[in-house]
């Protein structure tokens, strides 16, 4: 069974290694983030509109049958 000291050392080592890895990350620029957000919002609106249209058409089809 590991002692508390060994567990603490592993936790500290993990935190240090994680911090070192995060410093290597190439973060996107503000313009890249804004561009990506625009793409996501526009895609979401288009998909919502298509699904809404399909829903309305199916509703009208079911109402016509019954």
C-alpha positions in Angstrom: 0.0 0.0 0.0 1.3 3.4 -1.0 2.0 6.0 1.7 0.3 9.3 1.7 3.7 11.0 0.9 4.1 8.9 -2.3 0.6 9.8 -3.4 1.2 13.5 -2.8 4.5 13.3 -4.8 2.6 11.6 -7.7 0.0 14.3 -7.6 2.5 17.1 -7.6 4.4 15.5 -10.4 1.2 15.1 -12.4 0.3 18.8 -11.9 3.8 19.9 -13.0 3.7 17.8 -16.1 0.3 19.0 -17.0 1.3 22.6 -16.6 4.4 22.0 -18.8 2.2 20.4 -21.5 -0.3 23.2 -21.4 2.6 25.7 -22.1 3.4 23.8 -25.3 -0.1 24.2 -26.7 -0.5 26.6 -29.6 -3.7 28.4 -28.7 -5.9 29.8 -31.5 -6.0 33.5 -32.2 -9.0 35.6 -31.3 -9.9 35.9 -35.0 -9.8 32.1 -35.4 -12.1 31.6 -32.4 -14.6 34.2 -33.7 -14.6 32.6 -37.1 -15.2 29.2 -35.7 -18.0 30.4 -33.5 -19.7 32.1 -36.5 -19.5 28.8 -38.4 -21.0 26.9 -35.5 -23.8 29.4 -35.0 -24.7 29.5 -38.7 -24.6 25.7 -39.0 -26.8 25.4 -35.9 -29.4 27.8 -37.3 -29.4 26.1 -40.7 -29.8 22.6 -39.2 -32.6 23.9 -36.8 -34.4 25.4 -39.8 -34.2 22.1 -41.8 -35.4 20.0 -38.9 -38.2 22.5 -38.2 -39.3 22.2 -41.9 -39.2 18.4 -41.8 -41.2 18.5 -38.6 -43.9 20.8 -40.1 -44.1 18.6 -43.2 -44.4 15.4 -41.2 -47.1 17.1 -39.1 -49.0 18.2 -42.1 -48.7 14.7 -43.6 -50.0 13.0 -40.5 -52.9 15.4 -40.2 -53.8 14.8 -43.8 -53.9 11.1 -43.3 -55.8 11.1 -40.0 
